Every structure is written in structure tokens, then in C-alpha cells.
Amino acid sequence: MTRSQMKTERGKDKETERSWRLMEPWKRTMWILWFGVLFCSASYTMSIPFLPLFLYELGVEKSSINLWAGVVHSSAFLMGAIMAPLWGMMADKFGKRKMVIRAGFSLAIIYALIAFVQTPWQLVGVRMLHGFVGGFVPASMSIVATLAPKEKLGWSLGVMQAGSMTGGILGPLFGGLLSEAFGMRRSFVVAGIVIFIAALAVVFWVREGSPQVKKEKPKVQPVTYRMAFRNRSLVNMLLVLVMFQLSFNMIQPQLSLHIADLQGGQKGAVMSAGLVLSLIGIAGIVASPIWGRLGEKKGYYRILVFCLLSAGTIVSMQFFVETLWLFAVVQFMFGLFMAGVTPIVNTLMVQGTDEQFRGRSFGLTASANQFGSMLGPLIGGLVGVALGLQWIFVGTGVIMAGIGLVLFLKRKSMQRVGSES
């Protein structure tokens, strides 16, 4: 490299550093947390989607694999649904940043522990610990929602969702490669290292507020959970999240098993599953910020209804798919519309709750997500055993489209009442 080229490179580095320093504090914090959420999501999808295939290594028979996959997947969400409101309350009391750090370091230990389990019940126990210590993503979202300007709320939460989806791409790809090369147990250890790095990034670079954001506010009466549950829009959004996660997680634990069937055997199934599962993440990166901006312009309820109806219709089409390449295409299309649901619901939750309740509101959304994610695999496992895996896709689609239809009719009736009064 010549002297002039070296000067040019140094000039570019200085320009990049100056742009970073000049960036608004809330936006800088958002991007740091974006990478944290990406790493957290990647560590999750490096390991958890492959647990049904890992059950074969633990000695589970094929006749009961669907049911065991549902139990393993649900066990973490049972604990998570119980603990999420507590972590949300502690985030409001002690600081959201502390909750992110707590969750990150705890999850690093839990992922590493998965590498040492020897029986299905031990795996269930570790998964329950996983649910107990969670909360990295909700607390990160809560920090961003608190710092972002009101007019940028939809976009910023959409960007954070895209970060989660990006991790959803990288996780299955790296998890599949590591599992094929070194075995699943080592990939679990790597997942622990990844989330450990994310927690370190938050320790060194994230601060919850800045002098520009914090303002003197009059003392107000504290908002309690009992008061919050009188908020009808909050309760409606929580129900939407429960049903959405229930439907989505009916099929998730079974996908790696279904992909193995489509390709004709378990050989190379982990790698194939990693590639196909990453497509939802790719779709999320493309679509999440777009849905956020469309919500700001067209109305969040309208976009939410459209995403739910479209996602439900598309996932139902998997009933007719019998080839792996077509399954992958439909998964990508499904991911495009599914990516709009969670960030829009989060935005509506933030708009409908007081700022001093922000940590607890994200705790409630996490609890709703966990509760739906707990019920979904159990229902999906039972449906898979009774009717066959193809019918789980139909059930998922009917529930999602049904939520969209209910929201559409409810919104119409509310508008009609408002115009008559």
C-alpha cells in the first residue's frame, strides 16, 4: 500500500469515527443494542432449533420424538412466562441496562450447560433454567423505546426486530456448520460464548440515558400492574401476542424434523435445517423496518391486520408442499409478513402505556410471548401425533388469519361507533 493510499484510509477512518460521535445519542445506543440483540438471537438459533434432532442423540425413540420436542421447547417458556413480569418490574426499579447484562451472562452459562446433558429430562431441566434467566431482548427493546423520539418509535423498533432476525439467519447457518463439523454439543458451547460477547458489549458501551434525553418530570402516581390491566388496548395487544406466538410455535419445534423428512433422511438434516430456517431471518431483515415505516404512515392497526392475514394464508400453503426447495420458498414468503407483527405490537404497547411503566410493559409482552410459546409446541406436538405434521401448518395459518380477522372487525366496529357518537 502506497503512502497516499495509507493517508486516504486514515482519512476514511477518522471520518467514520467523527460520524459516529456526531450521531444522536439515542441512535448510537440503538445500534449498539442492535448488535447485542443480533448476538443474542444468533446464540439462541445456533442451538435451540436443533434440539429435536439432539433428542435422538439422547436416546429418544422416533415414535415419541414429536411429543418430546414439544415438551423440551415449552419448558423454557413456562418459566419465562412466570419470570418476565418480575424482570420487567426490576428493570423499572433498578435499571434496564442491568437486566440486559444479568440475562446475557446467565444465558451464556445455560447454553454451555446444554452441551453436558445426558438424558431428555436433564435437557428439560436446563431449558427451564433458560426460561428463568431470560430477558435480554425485552430489556434491550425497552431501552430503545425509552430513548427513541416518538416520531421514530416504529422505525427504531422495526430496526431492532431486524437485528433479531439477522441473528436468526446467522445462528442456524453457523449452528448447522458447527454441528456438522464438530457435533451439536460443541455448537452449544459456541452459542454461550456468543451471548457472553453480547453482554460484554452492553457492559462497556451502553448507557440508559443522556443529558439530552432525560428531562425533569413532575412526580406522578406510580403505575401498577393492576392499573395497567385496566388498559383495554394493552390487554388486547397481550392477547394478540399470546395467540400469535402460540400459532407460530405450534410448528417451530417440528420444523427440523419435517425438513429431515422432506430431504429423505437425517443425514445432513442439521445443515439443511439451518439453511431453511435462516430464510425467515433474511425475510425479517428486509421487511421489519419497512413495516415499521408503513405503520407510521398508514396506521399500525391496518398494517398489523394485513401482516397477520397474509402470514396465516401463506403458512397454510405448506400443507400442499412436498419438496424441500418449495418449502424454503414458502418459508421466506411467510417470514416477510410475519416480521411485521411483533414490532408493530410493541409499538402499540409503548404508545398505550406510561413511560414509567416501560420496563414492565416489555416484561408483560415477554410474558405473553413466553406463554404462547409454551402452549404452542404442546398443542403442535399433540396435533402432529394425532393428525400428522402437515395439519400443524393448517392450524397455524387458521389461528394467525383468525387473529387478523378479529382485529379487522373490532377496528371497524370501533370506528363505526366513533362516527355515530
C-alpha positions as CSV (number, residue, x, y, z in Angstrom):
1,M,0.0,0.0,0.0
2,T,1.4,3.4,-1.0
3,R,1.8,6.4,1.3
4,S,-1.1,8.3,-0.4
5,Q,-3.4,5.2,0.0
6,M,-2.5,4.9,3.7
7,K,-3.4,8.6,4.2
8,T,-6.7,8.0,2.4
9,E,-7.5,5.1,4.6
10,R,-6.7,7.0,7.7
11,G,-8.9,9.9,6.5
12,K,-11.8,7.5,6.0
13,D,-11.3,6.0,9.5
14,K,-11.3,9.5,11.0
15,E,-14.5,10.4,9.0
16,T,-16.3,7.3,10.2
17,E,-15.2,8.0,13.8
18,R,-16.4,11.6,13.6
19,S,-19.8,10.5,12.1
20,W,-20.2,8.0,15.0
21,R,-19.5,10.7,17.5
22,L,-21.9,13.2,15.8
23,M,-24.7,10.6,15.8
24,E,-27.6,11.3,18.1
25,P,-27.0,9.5,21.5
26,W,-30.3,7.6,21.3
27,K,-29.4,6.3,17.8
28,R,-25.9,5.3,18.8
29,T,-27.3,3.3,21.8
30,M,-29.8,1.7,19.5
31,W,-27.2,0.4,17.1
32,I,-25.1,-1.0,19.9
33,L,-28.1,-2.8,21.3
34,W,-28.9,-3.9,17.7
35,F,-25.7,-5.8,17.7
36,G,-26.4,-7.2,21.2
37,V,-29.8,-8.4,20.1
38,L,-28.3,-9.9,17.0
39,F,-25.8,-11.8,19.0
40,C,-28.4,-12.9,21.5
41,S,-30.7,-14.2,18.7
42,A,-27.8,-15.9,16.9
43,S,-26.8,-17.7,20.1
44,Y,-30.4,-18.9,20.5
45,T,-30.9,-20.1,16.9
46,M,-27.5,-21.8,16.9
47,S,-28.8,-24.3,19.4
48,I,-32.5,-24.4,20.2
49,P,-34.0,-25.2,16.8
50,F,-31.7,-28.3,16.6
51,L,-32.8,-29.7,20.0
52,P,-35.4,-32.0,18.4
53,L,-32.6,-33.7,16.4
54,F,-30.4,-33.7,19.5
55,L,-33.1,-35.8,21.3
56,Y,-32.2,-38.7,19.0
57,E,-28.6,-38.5,20.5
58,L,-30.2,-38.6,24.0
59,G,-31.9,-41.9,23.1
60,V,-35.5,-40.8,22.4
61,E,-37.4,-43.1,20.1
62,K,-38.9,-41.8,16.8
63,S,-42.4,-42.7,17.8
64,S,-42.3,-40.2,20.7
65,I,-39.9,-37.6,19.2
66,N,-42.7,-35.1,18.3
67,L,-44.1,-35.1,21.9
68,W,-40.6,-34.8,23.5
69,A,-39.7,-31.9,21.1
70,G,-42.9,-30.1,22.2
71,V,-42.1,-30.6,25.9
72,V,-38.4,-29.5,25.6
73,H,-39.4,-26.4,23.6
74,S,-42.2,-25.5,26.0
75,S,-40.4,-26.0,29.3
76,A,-38.3,-22.8,29.0
77,F,-41.4,-20.7,28.0
78,L,-43.2,-21.9,31.1
79,M,-40.6,-20.4,33.4
80,G,-40.2,-17.4,31.1
81,A,-43.9,-16.6,31.3
82,I,-43.7,-16.6,35.1
83,M,-40.5,-14.6,35.4
84,A,-40.9,-12.0,32.7
85,P,-43.2,-9.6,34.7
86,L,-40.7,-9.8,37.6
87,W,-37.7,-9.0,35.4
88,G,-39.7,-6.1,33.9
89,M,-40.6,-4.7,37.3
90,M,-36.9,-5.0,38.4
91,A,-35.9,-3.2,35.1
92,D,-38.1,-0.2,36.1
93,K,-36.8,-0.3,39.6
94,F,-33.0,-1.0,39.2
95,G,-32.4,-0.1,35.5
96,K,-33.0,-1.8,32.2
97,R,-29.3,-2.0,31.4
98,K,-28.6,-4.1,34.5
99,M,-31.3,-6.6,33.4
100,V,-29.7,-6.9,29.9
101,I,-26.3,-7.7,31.5
102,R,-27.8,-10.1,34.0
103,A,-29.7,-12.0,31.3
104,G,-26.7,-12.1,28.9
105,F,-24.2,-13.6,31.4
106,S,-26.7,-16.1,32.8
107,L,-27.7,-17.3,29.3
108,A,-24.0,-17.8,28.4
109,I,-23.8,-20.3,31.3
110,I,-27.1,-22.0,30.4
111,Y,-26.2,-22.6,26.7
112,A,-22.9,-24.1,27.8
113,L,-24.7,-26.5,30.2
114,I,-26.8,-27.9,27.3
115,A,-23.5,-29.5,26.0
116,F,-23.3,-31.7,29.1
117,V,-26.8,-33.1,29.4
118,Q,-27.2,-36.9,29.1
119,T,-31.0,-37.5,29.3
120,P,-34.1,-35.9,27.9
121,W,-35.2,-34.9,31.4
122,Q,-31.9,-33.2,32.1
123,L,-32.4,-31.2,28.9
124,V,-35.9,-30.2,30.1
125,G,-34.3,-29.0,33.4
126,V,-31.7,-26.9,31.6
127,R,-34.4,-25.4,29.4
128,M,-36.4,-24.4,32.4
129,L,-33.3,-22.6,33.7
130,H,-33.1,-21.0,30.3
131,G,-36.6,-19.6,30.7
132,F,-35.9,-18.5,34.3
133,V,-32.9,-16.2,33.5
134,G,-34.1,-14.8,30.1
135,G,-35.0,-11.1,29.3
136,F,-32.1,-9.8,27.2
137,V,-34.2,-8.8,24.2
138,P,-37.2,-7.3,26.0
139,A,-34.9,-5.2,28.2
140,S,-32.9,-4.0,25.2
141,M,-36.2,-3.1,23.4
142,S,-37.3,-1.2,26.4
143,I,-34.2,0.9,26.5
144,V,-34.6,1.8,22.8
145,A,-38.3,2.5,23.2
146,T,-37.5,4.9,26.1
147,L,-34.8,6.8,24.3
148,A,-36.2,7.0,20.8
149,P,-38.2,10.1,19.7
150,K,-41.9,9.5,19.4
151,E,-41.9,10.0,15.6
152,K,-39.1,7.4,15.2
153,L,-40.6,4.8,17.5
154,G,-42.0,2.5,14.8
155,W,-38.8,2.6,12.7
156,S,-36.5,2.1,15.7
157,L,-38.4,-1.0,17.0
158,G,-38.5,-2.3,13.4
159,V,-34.8,-1.9,13.2
160,M,-34.3,-3.8,16.5
161,Q,-36.6,-6.6,15.2
162,A,-34.4,-6.7,12.1
163,G,-31.4,-7.2,14.4
164,S,-33.2,-10.2,16.0
165,M,-34.0,-11.5,12.6
166,T,-30.4,-11.1,11.4
167,G,-29.3,-13.2,14.3
168,G,-32.0,-15.7,13.2
169,I,-30.1,-16.0,9.9
170,L,-26.6,-16.3,11.2
171,G,-27.5,-18.7,14.1
172,P,-28.9,-21.6,12.1
173,L,-26.2,-21.2,9.4
174,F,-23.3,-21.3,11.9
175,G,-25.1,-23.8,14.2
176,G,-25.6,-26.1,11.2
177,L,-22.0,-25.8,10.1
178,L,-20.6,-26.3,13.6
179,S,-22.8,-29.3,14.3
180,E,-21.8,-31.0,11.0
181,A,-18.1,-30.3,11.6
182,F,-17.7,-30.8,15.4
183,G,-21.1,-32.1,16.7
184,M,-24.0,-30.5,18.4
185,R,-22.5,-30.3,21.9
186,R,-19.7,-28.1,20.8
187,S,-22.1,-25.8,18.9
188,F,-23.9,-25.2,22.3
189,V,-20.7,-24.0,23.9
190,V,-20.1,-21.6,21.0
191,A,-23.6,-20.3,21.5
192,G,-22.7,-19.5,25.1
193,I,-19.6,-17.6,24.0
194,V,-21.6,-15.5,21.5
195,I,-24.1,-14.3,24.1
196,F,-21.3,-13.7,26.5
197,I,-19.7,-11.3,24.0
198,A,-23.1,-9.5,23.6
199,A,-23.3,-9.0,27.3
200,L,-19.8,-7.6,27.4
201,A,-20.7,-5.1,24.7
202,V,-23.6,-3.8,26.8
203,V,-21.3,-3.5,29.9
204,F,-18.8,-1.3,28.1
205,W,-20.8,0.7,25.6
206,V,-24.5,1.1,26.6
207,R,-25.9,3.8,28.9
208,E,-29.6,4.1,29.5
209,G,-29.9,7.8,29.1
210,S,-28.1,11.0,28.3
211,P,-28.5,14.6,29.4
212,Q,-30.3,15.3,26.1
213,V,-32.9,12.7,26.8
214,K,-33.6,13.0,30.5
215,K,-35.9,15.8,31.5
216,E,-37.3,17.0,34.8
217,K,-40.8,15.5,35.2
218,P,-43.4,16.2,37.8
219,K,-44.0,13.5,40.4
220,V,-46.9,11.2,39.4
221,Q,-48.6,8.3,41.0
222,P,-46.7,5.0,40.2
223,V,-48.4,2.8,37.6
224,T,-49.1,-0.7,38.9
225,Y,-49.8,-3.9,37.1
226,R,-53.4,-3.7,38.3
227,M,-53.9,-0.3,36.8
228,A,-52.2,-1.4,33.6
229,F,-54.6,-4.3,33.1
230,R,-57.5,-1.8,33.0
231,N,-55.9,-0.5,29.8
232,R,-58.0,-2.3,27.2
233,S,-55.6,-1.7,24.3
234,L,-52.7,-3.1,26.4
235,V,-54.7,-6.2,27.2
236,N,-55.8,-6.6,23.5
237,M,-52.2,-6.5,22.4
238,L,-51.1,-9.0,25.0
239,L,-53.8,-11.4,23.8
240,V,-52.6,-10.9,20.2
241,L,-49.1,-11.8,21.2
242,V,-50.2,-14.9,23.1
243,M,-52.2,-16.2,20.1
244,F,-49.5,-15.2,17.6
245,Q,-46.7,-17.0,19.5
246,L,-49.0,-20.0,20.1
247,S,-49.7,-20.4,16.4
248,F,-46.1,-19.7,15.4
249,N,-44.6,-22.2,17.9
250,M,-47.0,-25.0,17.1
251,I,-44.8,-25.8,14.1
252,Q,-41.3,-24.4,15.1
253,P,-40.1,-27.4,17.2
254,Q,-41.1,-29.8,14.4
255,L,-39.5,-27.9,11.5
256,S,-36.1,-29.6,11.7
257,L,-37.8,-33.0,11.8
258,H,-40.1,-32.0,8.9
259,I,-37.1,-30.9,6.8
260,A,-35.3,-34.2,7.5
261,D,-38.4,-36.0,6.2
262,L,-38.6,-33.8,3.1
263,Q,-34.9,-34.5,2.2
264,G,-35.4,-38.2,2.8
265,G,-33.3,-38.8,6.0
266,Q,-31.4,-37.4,8.9
267,K,-28.0,-37.3,7.1
268,G,-27.2,-33.7,6.6
269,A,-30.5,-32.6,8.1
270,V,-28.9,-30.2,10.6
271,M,-27.2,-28.3,7.8
272,S,-30.4,-28.3,5.6
273,A,-32.5,-27.1,8.6
274,G,-30.0,-24.3,9.3
275,L,-30.2,-23.0,5.7
276,V,-34.0,-23.2,5.5
277,L,-34.6,-21.8,9.0
278,S,-32.3,-18.8,8.2
279,L,-34.7,-17.7,5.4
280,I,-37.2,-16.3,7.9
281,G,-34.4,-14.2,9.3
282,I,-33.4,-12.9,5.9
283,A,-37.0,-12.0,5.2
284,G,-37.2,-10.2,8.6
285,I,-34.1,-8.1,7.8
286,V,-35.8,-7.0,4.6
287,A,-39.3,-6.5,5.9
288,S,-39.2,-5.4,9.6
289,P,-38.1,-1.7,9.1
290,I,-40.4,-1.4,6.1
291,W,-43.4,-2.5,8.1
292,G,-42.4,0.0,10.9
293,R,-42.3,2.9,8.4
294,L,-45.6,1.8,6.8
295,G,-47.2,1.7,10.2
296,E,-46.1,5.3,10.8
297,K,-47.7,6.4,7.5
298,K,-50.7,4.1,7.0
299,G,-51.6,3.2,10.6
300,Y,-50.3,0.5,12.8
301,Y,-53.5,-1.5,13.1
302,R,-54.0,-1.6,9.4
303,I,-50.5,-3.0,8.8
304,L,-50.9,-5.4,11.7
305,V,-54.1,-6.9,10.2
306,F,-52.5,-7.1,6.8
307,C,-49.4,-9.0,8.1
308,L,-51.5,-11.5,10.1
309,L,-53.9,-12.3,7.3
310,S,-51.1,-12.7,4.8
311,A,-48.8,-14.7,7.1
312,G,-51.7,-17.1,8.0
313,T,-52.7,-17.6,4.4
314,I,-49.1,-18.4,3.3
315,V,-48.2,-20.7,6.1
316,S,-51.3,-22.8,5.4
317,M,-50.0,-23.4,1.9
318,Q,-47.2,-25.6,3.4
319,F,-49.9,-28.3,3.7
320,F,-49.5,-29.0,0.0
321,V,-45.7,-28.7,-0.2
322,E,-43.8,-31.9,-0.6
323,T,-40.4,-30.7,-1.9
324,L,-37.6,-29.0,0.1
325,W,-36.9,-26.2,-2.3
326,L,-40.6,-25.1,-2.5
327,F,-40.9,-25.4,1.3
328,A,-37.9,-23.0,1.5
329,V,-39.6,-20.5,-0.8
330,V,-42.9,-20.5,1.2
331,Q,-40.9,-20.1,4.4
332,F,-39.3,-17.0,3.0
333,M,-42.7,-15.5,2.0
334,F,-44.1,-16.4,5.4
335,G,-41.2,-14.6,7.0
336,L,-41.8,-11.4,5.1
337,F,-45.2,-10.9,6.6
338,M,-44.5,-12.5,10.0
339,A,-41.7,-9.9,10.5
340,G,-44.2,-7.1,10.8
341,V,-46.3,-8.5,13.7
342,T,-44.0,-8.2,16.8
343,P,-42.5,-4.7,16.2
344,I,-45.9,-3.2,15.4
345,V,-47.5,-4.8,18.6
346,N,-44.5,-3.5,20.6
347,T,-45.0,0.0,19.1
348,L,-48.8,-0.1,20.0
349,M,-47.9,-1.3,23.5
350,V,-45.4,1.6,24.0
351,Q,-47.9,4.2,22.7
352,G,-50.6,2.8,25.1
353,T,-48.5,2.8,28.3
354,D,-46.9,5.4,30.6
355,E,-43.1,5.8,30.3
356,Q,-42.5,4.9,33.9
357,F,-44.2,1.6,33.2
358,R,-42.0,0.9,30.1
359,G,-39.8,-1.9,31.6
360,R,-42.9,-3.7,33.0
361,S,-44.8,-3.3,29.7
362,F,-42.0,-5.1,27.9
363,G,-41.9,-7.6,30.7
364,L,-45.6,-8.3,30.0
365,T,-45.0,-8.6,26.3
366,A,-42.2,-11.1,27.0
367,S,-44.5,-13.0,29.4
368,A,-47.3,-13.1,26.7
369,N,-44.7,-14.3,24.1
370,Q,-43.4,-16.9,26.5
371,F,-46.9,-18.1,27.5
372,G,-48.0,-18.5,23.8
373,S,-44.6,-20.1,23.1
374,M,-45.2,-22.6,25.9
375,L,-48.7,-23.7,24.7
376,G,-47.8,-23.8,21.0
377,P,-45.3,-26.7,21.0
378,L,-47.5,-28.8,23.3
379,I,-50.5,-28.3,21.0
380,G,-48.4,-28.8,17.9
381,G,-46.9,-31.9,19.3
382,L,-50.3,-33.4,20.1
383,V,-51.7,-32.4,16.6
384,G,-48.6,-33.9,15.0
385,V,-49.1,-37.2,16.8
386,A,-52.9,-37.4,16.2
387,L,-53.2,-36.0,12.6
388,G,-49.7,-35.7,11.2
389,L,-47.3,-32.8,10.9
390,Q,-48.9,-31.3,7.7
391,W,-52.1,-30.4,9.7
392,I,-50.0,-28.3,12.1
393,F,-49.4,-25.8,9.2
394,V,-53.1,-25.5,8.6
395,G,-53.8,-24.9,12.3
396,T,-51.0,-22.3,12.5
397,G,-52.5,-20.5,9.4
398,V,-56.1,-20.6,10.7
399,I,-55.1,-19.1,14.0
400,M,-53.0,-16.3,12.5
401,A,-55.6,-15.3,9.9
402,G,-58.3,-15.5,12.6
403,I,-56.4,-13.0,14.8
404,G,-56.1,-10.7,11.8
405,L,-59.8,-11.0,11.0
406,V,-60.9,-10.4,14.6
407,L,-58.7,-7.2,14.8
408,F,-60.1,-6.0,11.5
409,L,-63.7,-6.5,12.6
410,K,-63.0,-5.0,16.0
411,R,-61.3,-1.9,14.5
412,K,-64.2,-1.4,12.1
413,S,-66.8,-1.6,14.9
414,M,-64.8,0.9,16.9
415,Q,-64.6,3.3,14.0
416,R,-68.4,2.9,13.4
417,V,-69.2,3.7,17.0
418,G,-66.9,6.7,16.9
419,S,-68.5,8.1,13.8
420,E,-72.0,7.7,15.2
421,S,-71.3,9.4,18.5
